Amino acid sequence: MPSGPRTAACTLVFADVRDFNLDTVAFSFELARAGQVITVPGEAFGPGGAGFLRVTFAPEPAKVTEGVNRLLTGLRERGNVVKFAPRSA
């Protein structure tokens, strides 16, 4: 068994945002600069990742809800219509 501090597992989502017509690299940086949420543009994983964002969710449901709400806020601020909303934790 490994020694050292334990870390909690996380959930990774490769979100398809092609319908939003985003520059995912620029959008990821905008979200980070605004302090909203950290994402990784799909292009970081190869050309097939264009139009996707990798989002890492924390194990606590309240933190997942907070992160999704920040992502939705970032989309709305860019003028994108968001057709879904997360359920509250």
N, C-alpha and C positions, 0 to 999 in steps of 0.2 A: 504494500500500500504506500502511495507517495506521501511524503511528509510536507509540511508547510501549510500556509493558510488555505482554507477551503473557499472555493468560489461557487456561486450559484449558477446553475445553467441558465441559458437565455434562449429565446426563440428568434430565429432569423426568418425574415419574410423578403422575398424578391418580388416587389410590387410592380405590377404592370401599370405604368402611368402614360402609356402612348396616347391615349385618348385626350390627354390634357395638352398635348403638343408642347411639352416642356424641353428646354435645354437642361437635362438632368444634372449636368456638371455645375452649371451656373446656379440652378435651383438648390442643390445641396449646399453650395457655399453660402447662398442667401439665407437659408434656414440656420446654418451654423452661426453666421455673423449676427443674426437677429436673436440668437440664443433660444431658438424655438425647439429644434430637434436635430440630432446628428444622423445623417443618412449617407450612404455611399452610392454614387452614381453607378449604374449597371455597366457602363463602359469600362470601369476599373476591372471588370472580370472578363473582358474581351468584347469584340465587336457585336456578338450576339446579345450582349446586355444592354445595348442602346434602347432607351425608352423605359428602362426599369430603374427602381431605387431599391437598394438593400436597406432594410430597416431592422435594427436589433431591438427586441423588446426585453425589458427587465422582467424578472420573475414575479414581481408584485403587481397584481391587477390594477391597483390605483396608478402605478407608474406607467403601465401600458396605456391606460385611458388618457393620462396626461400627455403622453407622447403622441398618440393618435390625434388628440385635439390640437396639439401644436402643429402637426403636419397639415391638418385641415385648415387651420388659420393661415398657414403659409400659402396654401393653394388659393384660398379665398382672397387674400391680399393681392395675389397676382391676377385676380379677375376670373379665375377658373370656377366654374360651377361644380360644387361638390354635391353628389346625389345620395350620400349616405352619411351617417354620423355614428360614432361608437356608442354603445350602451354604457351607462355609468357603472362604475365598479361597486 
